[in-house]
């Protein structure tokens, strides 16, 4: 795996299409791995991938509601004609526009999302990482990305750039269904959280990101339904391009901090 380099490398670019492809496989842990092993791995690598942490039914319940919202917005077809997750011809999903805002408005209030965000299994892993309880509601997002739109792919960035304040911010990224690399899952740069907050700029898709050196070490995997990827607020990560023929990739980001990070109120 390549080493982490300076973020202002002259050959670097904000655009996700020009960043290095993943050169390593994510290390995956079962949920029953020892607490000390999980905590040490999370703090050392800046990420922790748990296989089958959540029951698929809990994931698919939210997936159904998200795809319903995508259909109502006009992104995907009805199950009877185009398939629930098949993007309609000519539709481009991923731009920060009114439709994207409407997706947030419809989904972030759903009880299925609230149940997943406060799931005992997720809070249990965060308890291991923090050595204490976690507080949620630190900037949650539902995401959808269409194929054949590399310019809308989320570039390398740190969540800590957007969510200022919590020094111990952690994100739980959950694909809403199986998400092979071809569908455009998440890729992270292990150990990049140790470099502190990096400079970000505006890319050609309107998203703010950082310039990642060409030799930055990336890892990825084929996610299964029920997997949860945790990563530190300073861990550099990005989306892979959705290279499927016509399917939308849907996922959620839940962000947490240590409960004692802020005074009550």
BABA-168658 format. One record per residue: x, y, z of N, C-alpha, C in turn. Coordinates in steps of 0.1 Angstrom, whole numbers. Each point is the difference from the previous one (the first is absolute). Example, Ala and Ser with C-alpha at 12.3 -4.5 7.8 and 13.67 -1.06 7.14 Angstrom:
2
(atom (132,-57,78),(-9,12,0),(9,12,0));
(atom (-4,11,-7),(9,11,0),(-8,11,8));
end
This chain:
265
(atom (8,-12,0),(-8,12,0),(9,12,0));
(atom (-4,10,-8),(8,13,0),(0,7,13));
(atom (10,9,1),(1,8,13),(-8,12,-2));
(atom (-4,6,12),(-7,13,0),(10,11,-3));
(atom (-3,9,-10),(9,11,-3),(-7,13,3));
(atom (7,11,-4),(-5,13,2),(-13,3,-8));
(atom (-9,7,6),(-13,3,-7),(2,10,-11));
(atom (11,7,-1),(1,11,-10),(10,-5,-11));
(atom (1,-13,-2),(8,-5,-11),(-4,6,-13));
(atom (9,4,-8),(-4,7,-13),(-7,-9,-10));
(atom (2,-13,1),(-7,-9,-9),(-14,-4,5));
(atom (-4,5,12),(-12,-4,6),(-12,9,-6));
(atom (-12,-5,2),(-12,7,-5),(-11,-3,9));
(atom (-10,10,0),(-11,-3,9),(-10,-10,-6));
(atom (0,-1,-14),(-10,-8,-6),(3,-15,3));
(atom (-11,-7,4),(1,-14,5),(5,-9,-12));
(atom (-3,4,-12),(4,-9,-12),(15,-1,-1));
(atom (7,10,5),(15,0,-2),(7,-5,12));
(atom (-7,-3,11),(7,-6,12),(4,-14,-3));
(atom (9,-5,8),(5,-14,-2),(-11,-10,4));
(atom (-1,-10,-8),(-10,-11,3),(4,-7,13));
(atom (-9,-6,7),(4,-7,12),(10,-11,-3));
(atom (10,0,9),(11,-10,-3),(1,-10,12));
(atom (-10,0,9),(0,-10,10),(-14,-4,4));
(atom (-1,-10,8),(-12,-5,5),(-3,4,14));
(atom (-12,5,3),(-3,4,14),(1,-13,9));
(atom (5,3,12),(0,-10,10),(-14,-1,6));
(atom (-5,-11,1),(-14,-2,5),(0,-8,13));
(atom (-8,5,9),(-1,-7,13),(-14,-5,2));
(atom (-1,-11,6),(-14,-5,5),(-4,8,12));
(atom (-13,2,2),(-5,7,11),(4,-5,14));
(atom (4,-13,0),(3,-7,13),(15,1,3));
(atom (8,7,-8),(14,2,3),(1,7,14));
(atom (11,-2,6),(2,5,14),(0,15,0));
(atom (-5,6,10),(-2,15,1),(14,7,-1));
(atom (10,-6,6),(13,7,-1),(6,-1,-14));
(atom (-2,-11,-7),(4,-1,-13),(-7,10,-9));
(atom (-13,2,1),(-7,9,-8),(4,14,3));
(atom (2,4,13),(4,13,3),(14,4,-5));
(atom (9,-10,2),(14,3,-5),(0,1,-15));
(atom (-8,-8,-7),(0,1,-15),(-6,13,-4));
(atom (-11,4,6),(-7,13,-4),(9,12,2));
(atom (7,1,12),(8,11,3),(13,0,-8));
(atom (5,-11,-4),(12,-1,-8),(-2,3,-15));
(atom (-10,-6,-6),(-3,1,-14),(-9,12,-3));
(atom (-8,4,10),(-9,11,-3),(-13,-5,-6));
(atom (-2,-13,-1),(-12,-5,-5),(-2,-14,6));
(atom (-13,-5,-1),(-3,-13,5),(-12,-6,-8));
(atom (2,-11,-7),(-11,-5,-8),(-5,-13,7));
(atom (-13,0,4),(-6,-11,6),(-9,-8,-9));
(atom (3,-12,-3),(-9,-8,-9),(-12,-5,8));
(atom (-12,2,-7),(-13,-5,5),(-3,5,14));
(atom (3,12,3),(-3,6,13),(-15,2,2));
(atom (-7,3,-11),(-14,3,1),(-8,-11,-8));
(atom (-11,-4,5),(-9,-10,-7),(-4,6,-13));
(atom (0,-7,-11),(-3,5,-13),(-14,6,0));
(atom (-10,-6,7),(-14,6,0),(0,14,5));
(atom (8,4,9),(1,13,5),(5,10,-10));
(atom (9,-5,-8),(6,8,-11),(-10,2,-11));
(atom (-6,-11,-4),(-9,0,-12),(-13,7,3));
(atom (-4,1,13),(-12,8,3),(3,15,-4));
(atom (11,5,3),(4,14,-3),(2,1,-15));
(atom (7,-10,-6),(2,1,-15),(-13,1,-7));
(atom (-10,-7,4),(-13,1,-7),(-6,14,1));
(atom (1,7,11),(-5,13,2),(8,10,-8));
(atom (14,-2,-1),(8,9,-8),(-3,-1,-14));
(atom (-2,-12,-5),(-3,-2,-14),(-14,5,-4));
(atom (-9,-1,10),(-13,7,-2),(2,15,-2));
(atom (8,6,8),(3,14,-2),(6,3,-13));
(atom (10,-8,-4),(6,2,-13),(-10,-1,-12));
(atom (-9,-9,2),(-11,-2,-11),(-9,13,0));
(atom (-3,5,12),(-9,11,1),(7,13,-6));
(atom (13,1,2),(7,11,-5),(2,-1,-15));
(atom (-1,-12,-5),(1,-2,-15),(13,-5,-5));
(atom (7,-7,10),(14,-5,-4),(-1,-15,-5));
(atom (-8,-8,6),(-1,-14,-3),(-14,-3,-4));
(atom (-2,-12,-7),(-13,-4,-4),(-8,-8,10));
(atom (-12,-2,-3),(-9,-9,9),(5,-14,-2));
(atom (-3,-9,10),(5,-14,-1),(-6,-7,-12));
(atom (-12,4,-4),(-7,-7,-11),(7,2,-14));
(atom (7,12,-1),(6,2,-14),(15,1,0));
(atom (6,8,8),(15,1,-1),(8,-7,11));
(atom (-7,-5,10),(7,-5,12),(2,10,10));
(atom (0,-4,13),(0,10,11),(13,8,0));
(atom (11,-5,-3),(13,7,1),(6,4,-13));
(atom (-8,-2,-11),(6,3,-13),(-3,15,-3));
(atom (11,7,-4),(-1,15,-2),(-7,2,-14));
(atom (-9,9,-1),(-7,4,-12),(10,6,-10));
(atom (-2,-2,-13),(9,5,-10),(2,16,1));
(atom (12,4,-1),(3,14,1),(1,7,13));
(atom (-3,-8,11),(0,5,14),(15,0,5));
(atom (3,11,6),(14,1,7),(-2,3,15));
(atom (4,-9,8),(-2,1,14),(13,3,8));
(atom (1,9,8),(12,3,8),(3,15,1));
(atom (-6,8,-8),(3,14,0),(-6,7,12));
(atom (6,10,7),(-6,6,11),(-11,10,-4));
(atom (-11,-5,-5),(-11,9,-5),(-13,-2,8));
(atom (-11,5,-5),(-12,0,7),(-5,-14,2));
(atom (2,-9,-10),(-5,-14,1),(8,-7,12));
(atom (13,3,1),(8,-6,10),(-5,5,14));
(atom (-3,12,1),(-5,6,13),(-14,-7,3));
(atom (-8,-2,-10),(-13,-7,2),(2,-14,5));
(atom (10,-7,-5),(3,-13,5),(3,0,15));
(atom (8,10,4),(3,1,14),(-12,3,8));
(atom (-8,9,-5),(-12,4,8),(-10,-12,2));
(atom (-1,-9,-10),(-9,-11,0),(5,-11,9));
(atom (13,-3,-1),(5,-12,7),(5,2,14));
(atom (6,12,3),(6,2,13),(-11,0,12));
(atom (-12,1,-4),(-11,-1,11),(-6,-13,1));
(atom (4,-10,-7),(-6,-13,0),(3,-8,12));
(atom (-10,-7,6),(3,-8,12),(10,-12,-3));
(atom (0,-5,-12),(9,-10,-4),(15,5,1));
(atom (2,13,-4),(13,6,2),(4,2,14));
(atom (-10,4,8),(3,3,14),(3,-13,7));
(atom (-6,-11,-3),(3,-13,6),(14,-5,-3));
(atom (4,3,-13),(13,-4,-4),(11,8,7));
(atom (-2,13,0),(9,10,6),(3,-3,15));
(atom (-10,-5,7),(1,-2,14),(1,-15,3));
(atom (4,-8,-10),(0,-15,2),(10,-4,10));
(atom (-4,-9,9),(9,-5,11),(13,-5,-5));
(atom (1,-6,-12),(12,-6,-5),(10,11,-4));
(atom (-5,11,-6),(8,11,-4),(5,8,13));
(atom (-9,2,9),(4,7,12),(10,-8,9));
(atom (-1,-13,-1),(9,-9,7),(14,1,-5));
(atom (2,0,-14),(13,2,-5),(6,14,3));
(atom (-9,10,0),(5,13,3),(4,1,15));
(atom (-7,-8,8),(4,0,15),(14,-6,1));
(atom (3,-10,-8),(13,-6,0),(11,10,-4));
(atom (-3,7,-11),(9,10,-5),(3,11,10));
(atom (-11,6,5),(1,11,9),(4,-3,14));
(atom (-3,-12,4),(1,-4,14),(-11,7,8));
(atom (-11,3,-6),(-11,6,6),(-12,2,-10));
(atom (-10,6,4),(-12,1,-9),(2,10,-11));
(atom (-8,-2,-11),(0,9,-11),(-12,8,-1));
(atom (1,12,-6),(-11,9,-3),(-2,1,-15));
(atom (-12,-3,-5),(-3,1,-14),(-6,14,-4));
(atom (-3,1,-13),(-6,13,-5),(11,10,-3));
(atom (12,-4,-4),(11,10,-3),(1,2,-15));
(atom (-10,-1,-8),(0,3,-14),(-2,-13,-8));
(atom (-12,-5,0),(-3,-12,-8),(-4,3,-14));
(atom (3,-9,-9),(-3,2,-14),(-4,-13,-7));
(atom (-10,1,-9),(-4,-12,-8),(6,4,-14));
(atom (6,-11,-7),(6,3,-13),(-5,-10,-10));
(atom (0,6,-12),(-4,-8,-12),(9,5,-12));
(atom (5,-10,-7),(8,3,-12),(-3,-8,-12));
(atom (-1,6,-11),(-4,-7,-13),(13,-4,-7));
(atom (-2,-10,-9),(12,-4,-8),(3,9,-11));
(atom (12,-1,-6),(5,7,-11),(0,15,3));
(atom (3,4,12),(1,14,4),(12,2,9));
(atom (12,-3,-6),(12,1,8),(3,14,6));
(atom (-6,10,-7),(2,14,5),(-7,3,12));
(atom (-10,-9,4),(-7,2,12),(5,-8,12));
(atom (10,-9,-3),(5,-8,10),(7,8,11));
(atom (-3,-3,13),(6,8,11),(15,-1,0));
(atom (7,11,0),(15,0,0),(5,-3,14));
(atom (13,-3,1),(7,-2,13),(-3,12,9));
(atom (-3,-3,12),(-3,10,10),(1,-6,14));
(atom (-1,9,10),(-2,-4,14),(-13,6,5));
(atom (-7,-8,7),(-13,4,6),(2,12,10));
(atom (12,0,7),(3,10,9),(1,14,-6));
(atom (2,1,-13),(0,13,-7),(-14,6,0));
(atom (-10,-9,-2),(-14,5,-1),(-7,1,14));
(atom (3,-9,9),(-6,-1,13),(11,6,10));
(atom (0,13,2),(10,6,8),(-4,-1,15));
(atom (9,-2,8),(-3,0,15),(4,-13,7));
(atom (-7,-11,-2),(4,-12,7),(14,-5,-3));
(atom (9,-1,9),(13,-5,-3),(1,-15,-2));
(atom (-10,-7,5),(-1,-14,-1),(-12,-5,-8));
(atom (-2,7,-11),(-11,-4,-9),(3,-13,-6));
(atom (-11,-9,-1),(1,-12,-7),(-12,-1,-9));
(atom (1,-6,-12),(-11,-2,-9),(-2,-15,-1));
(atom (-13,-4,0),(-4,-13,-4),(-6,0,-14));
(atom (7,-5,-10),(-5,-1,-13),(-7,-13,-3));
(atom (-12,0,-5),(-8,-13,-2),(-5,0,-14));
(atom (4,-10,-8),(-6,-1,-13),(-14,-7,2));
(atom (-10,5,-7),(-13,-5,2),(-2,-11,-10));
(atom (6,-12,3),(0,-11,-9),(14,-4,-3));
(atom (1,-11,-7),(14,-4,-5),(6,10,-9));
(atom (12,3,2),(7,11,-8),(13,-4,-5));
(atom (1,-7,-11),(13,-4,-5),(8,12,-5));
(atom (12,-1,-3),(8,11,-5),(-6,7,-12));
(atom (-6,-8,-9),(-5,6,-12),(-12,9,2));
(atom (-6,-1,12),(-12,8,3),(5,14,6));
(atom (13,1,4),(5,12,5),(-1,2,15));
(atom (6,-10,7),(1,1,15),(10,10,5));
(atom (4,-1,12),(9,10,6),(14,-6,1));
(atom (10,8,-2),(14,-3,1),(7,9,10));
(atom (9,-5,8),(6,8,11),(15,-2,-2));
(atom (7,10,6),(15,0,0),(4,-3,15));
(atom (4,-12,3),(3,-4,14),(11,9,5));
(atom (-1,4,13),(10,8,7),(0,15,-3));
(atom (-9,4,-10),(0,14,-4),(-5,9,11));
(atom (-7,-5,10),(-5,9,10),(11,5,9));
(atom (12,-6,-1),(11,5,8),(6,13,-5));
(atom (-3,4,-12),(5,12,-7),(-7,12,4));
(atom (-10,0,8),(-8,12,4),(-9,4,-11));
(atom (-7,12,2),(-9,5,-10),(8,6,-11));
(atom (-4,-4,-12),(7,4,-12),(-7,11,-8));
(atom (7,7,-9),(-6,10,-8),(-10,-6,-10));
(atom (-12,6,-2),(-10,-4,-10),(-2,11,-10));
(atom (-4,-4,-11),(-4,10,-11),(-13,-5,-7));
(atom (-4,8,-10),(-13,-4,-7),(4,-7,-13));
(atom (-6,-12,-1),(2,-7,-13),(-10,3,-10));
(atom (2,-6,-12),(-9,3,-11),(-14,-5,1));
(atom (-3,-8,10),(-14,-4,3),(-6,8,10));
(atom (7,11,5),(-6,9,10),(2,-5,14));
(atom (5,-12,2),(3,-5,13),(14,4,5));
(atom (2,3,12),(13,4,6),(7,-13,3));
(atom (13,0,-4),(8,-12,3),(14,4,2));
(atom (9,-9,2),(14,3,1),(8,-7,-11));
(atom (11,6,-3),(8,-5,-11),(8,-12,6));
(atom (-3,-12,-6),(7,-12,5),(11,-4,-9));
(atom (12,-2,5),(11,-4,-8),(-2,-13,-7));
(atom (6,-1,-12),(-2,-12,-8),(4,-13,6));
(atom (9,1,10),(4,-13,7),(-7,-2,13));
(atom (-11,7,2),(-7,-2,13),(-5,-14,1));
(atom (2,-7,11),(-5,-13,2),(-14,-1,3));
(atom (-8,-7,-9),(-14,-2,1),(-4,-14,2));
(atom (-10,-3,8),(-5,-13,1),(-16,0,-2));
(atom (-5,-11,-4),(-14,-1,-2),(-4,-15,1));
(atom (-13,-3,-2),(-5,-13,0),(-13,-1,-7));
(atom (-5,-12,-1),(-14,-2,-5),(-9,-1,13));
(atom (-8,10,2),(-8,0,12),(-12,-9,-1));
(atom (-3,-7,11),(-12,-8,1),(-11,7,8));
(atom (-12,-4,-3),(-12,6,8),(2,-3,15));
(atom (1,10,8),(2,-2,14),(13,5,5));
(atom (10,3,-9),(13,5,3),(-1,14,5));
(atom (8,4,9),(1,14,4),(15,4,0));
(atom (3,11,-6),(14,6,-1),(0,12,10));
(atom (9,-1,10),(2,11,9),(13,7,-4));
(atom (1,13,0),(12,7,-2),(1,13,8));
(atom (12,4,3),(2,13,8),(-3,12,-9));
(atom (-3,11,7),(-3,12,-7),(11,6,-8));
(atom (13,-4,2),(11,4,-7),(5,-10,-10));
(atom (-6,-12,-1),(4,-10,-10),(-4,4,-14));
(atom (10,1,-9),(-3,3,-14),(-8,-11,-6));
(atom (-10,3,-7),(-8,-10,-7),(-7,6,-12));
(atom (-5,-8,-9),(-7,4,-12),(-9,-11,-5));
(atom (-9,4,-9),(-8,-10,-7),(6,-6,-12));
(atom (-2,-12,-3),(4,-6,-13),(-11,4,-10));
(atom (4,0,-12),(-10,3,-11),(-10,-11,-1));
(atom (-12,3,-2),(-11,-9,-3),(2,-5,-14));
(atom (5,-12,-2),(2,-6,-13),(-10,-10,-4));
(atom (-11,-1,7),(-10,-9,-4),(-7,4,-12));
(atom (-8,-8,-6),(-7,3,-13),(-11,10,2));
(atom (-8,-1,11),(-11,9,1),(-5,1,15));
(atom (7,-5,10),(-5,0,13),(4,12,9));
(atom (-8,4,9),(3,11,9),(7,-6,12));
(atom (10,7,5),(6,-4,13),(-6,9,11));
(atom (-5,-7,10),(-6,8,12),(7,-4,12));
(atom (2,10,9),(7,-3,13),(-3,11,9));
(atom (4,-2,13),(-2,11,10),(13,2,8));
(atom (2,12,4),(11,4,9),(-6,5,13));
(atom (4,-7,11),(-4,5,13),(13,4,7));
(atom (-1,12,6),(12,6,7),(-2,1,15));
(atom (10,-3,7),(-1,-1,15),(12,7,6));
(atom (-2,3,13),(11,5,8),(-1,-6,14));
(atom (10,1,8),(-1,-4,14),(-10,8,7));
(atom (-8,-7,8),(-11,7,7),(4,12,9));
(atom (12,-1,5),(6,10,9),(7,11,-8));
(atom (-1,-1,-13),(8,10,-8),(-5,14,1));
(atom (-13,2,3),(-6,13,1),(-8,0,13));
(atom (-1,12,6),(-9,1,12),(-14,-1,-4));
(atom (-9,-5,9),(-14,-2,-3),(-6,14,-5));
(atom (-8,-1,-10),(-7,12,-5),(8,8,-10));
end
